[in-house]
Amino acid sequence: MRHRRLGRKLGRNPNHQRALLRSLASALFLTERDAEFDPNPPKVKGRITTTISKAKEVRPLVEKCITIAKKSLLAEEEARNHGTSAERNSDQWKSWRQSPKWSAWAAAIAPAVAGRRRCLQLLGDKAAVRALFDEVAERFANRPGGYTRIVRLAKPRLGDAGTRAMLEFVGVRDRVVQRSQKPAFDDAPADKPAKAPTDKPAKRKPAKAGAAK
């Protein structure tokens, strides 16, 4: 029995499981790359199609990488305050390199460098890490969590009829909920006039059978 053992084996040994999750997460981030001159561009940006079990298993890894990248963006913004726009190895750059500003810049940029190295350790793909930090992280800078969604597909996979699903980033193809509005009757008819009283005598109800006279 697998009591208190989280995760899915997916029919693979542990090394193969980690390789599979890295490949799926990298494939999702690589769909956001600039593929203008790529011979094999992604069909839809920010979306991959896989089985429902694999999508549920790789989703925590994807969101963890995005959270690390978001924290690194804050460090990069802080480092810009101490950086320089001079060309590398120029006289102005060499003077900045010897000044205390470089020490402040190095201390501020250190968490960002550590975040990139950590994502590279998790994904194992430099191009995917570059797309994560340049394209994806900035998009979710103000979102507290929940960066992806899983959409189950009705058509199963050919061959073994496995349940397929789409794993995609939120915020691009979100459904807009439109609530119905109460109709306004501007041209409503006026109130009907009250009926005039009549002098007709009131009708008497017939007496019930067997009533006392």
Secondary structure, DSSP 4 states (H G I P E B T S, - for coil): --TT--S--TTS-HHHHHHHHHHHHHHHHHTTS--TT-SS--SSTTEEEEEHHHHHHHHHHHHHHHHHHHHHHHHHHHHHTT---SPTTSHHHHHHHTSHHHHHHHHHHHHHHHHHHHHHHHH--HHHHHHIIIIIHHHTTT--S--EEEEE-SSPPTTT-PPEEEEEESSSSPPPP-PPPPP--TTPPPPPPPPPP--PPPPPPPPPTT---
